[in-house]
Amino acid sequence: MMLSELLLELVLMPLVAFLVGLMMVLWMRRLGARIQRRVGPPLLQPLYDVIKLFGKETQISHGILHDIGIVMAMGGYIAAETLLPVPGMDGIAAYGGIITLTYLMMIPSLGLALGVGQCANPNGSIGISRALTAMLAYDIPFVIVVFGVAYHAGSANLIEIIDAQQQAGVRGWGIFEMPLLAIAGLITLQGSLGKQPFEVYVAPAEIATGPMVEMGGKYLGGLFVMQAFQFYTTAVLYTALFLGGAESWTALLLKSFLVLTIPLSLAYLFPRYRIEDLVRLLWKWPVMIGLLGVAFVL
Amino acid sequence: MSRVFDELTNFARARSLFILHYCTGCGAIELPPVMTSRFDMERLGVSPMVTPRQADILLVTGYVSIKTLKRVMLTYEQMGSPKYVIGICSCTVNGGMYWQSYATAKRLDEYMPVDLYIAGCMPRPEAVISGLRELMKKIEQGEANSWKEYYRNYDYYLGNQQHLFGDQWQTPVDVIGEAEHYGLVGDGTRGEHTALLEQVQHPLKPLEMRL
């Protein structure tokens, strides 16, 4: 591959991810509105929010780590996008593989922890300690799922995993070959998105949105951008692992929005668990289902 | 070029408003219908937020007692600019039915610049929505700049606050420092009241760690 082509892809992939991510945020808010019998926000609402937040005239920083933390939170996902193969663009997916991607997806939480730590707000500290506990809870089933899929495909390279599924046709998709792992992956997805049954760290009524409590202006704007990337990354990764990736952008958008609809519609129907219930539940059910799935794969 | 950029930000600002509703009085009961399915305010891009740092609009619903006003001031000063204040109910306009009360602040705009009043006792959700639309129109035309007034006439607002709360009153936010940093110092920023504040002001110390 030409170097210039690679550089272009490295710029384009996060950019496309950002735009699709904003569409996903809009989809989340529209879906919630429809479930609650409301009209919902207009088409460009996520974009207006981001522009407004970056356009605030006074910005309150709590120090250098506060700034760096937000950059890490966004940068972790931006780096992850270049490792996610999408139709027409592979980026550096062939060199990174799924293990690097797993590591990169943890960086945003850690960056957020750094940034929130400097804010020295008790609500923020409670929120971030909950977020890290939640990460501990969902990462174990996530690693089991990723191991199972990689073992089944005989490769930790996402491009090869997708190719193997596409050559085997629809019957060869991960969701039909490894249904137990797909179920465990779906529960993990809900945990990693931090949506309602597992929404322990963003608790508006209790700890006033947890990690975001001291974030205003461009910092909150950064977190909005991060959320867009987060939706995109998790949905596209699930599509690549279990739904056979996608040959065209239409198929990718269709599949990833479909994947995202499941946790989001659950989120608007259920209240949430307490933190210790979350850890107990995530370490029991997805881990058991995942281990059973791995046993079938082996 | 910068004018185009300003217009774009104003356009986005008018369409994305995060409300911090400081529900002090009976007007708060009219807000749930505004937010939920009957009068859905999210279709205007207005959504509720829970902390002052994230919010754009401070919605003061109903009467403010003197104790409450201290908290409202702390909240207002922590919000990031541009920020807008909406006073709902006649109590924020002129004291309303609490006119004779010794413990109630009569007019909200003596203590902070108010962009918009929605009068009524209590205003219907339709009135709240039309008030929000009015504010959006003002923001889009770049006229909702009353947050700058707080920096430019800080002495006046501080004087009124000191009149109510006593001479020892101070907030954690260094308003004069912020005004200097953002170039918003006006004729009324410094005066006799801020001189008094500088005399009694003691620097904020971190809380003692104790188990």
Interface residues (C-beta under 8 A of the other chain):
Chain A: R29 A33 Q36 R37 R38 V39 G40 P41 P42 L44 Q45 L47 Y48 D49 I51 K52 G55 K56 E57 T58 Q59 I60 P204 A205 A208 T209 M212 V213 E214 M215 G216 G217 L220
Chain B: L8 T9 F11 A12 R13 R15 S16 T36 S37 D40 E42 R43 G45 S47 M49 V50 T51 P52 R53 Q54 D56 Q78 M79 G80 S81 P82 E178 Y182
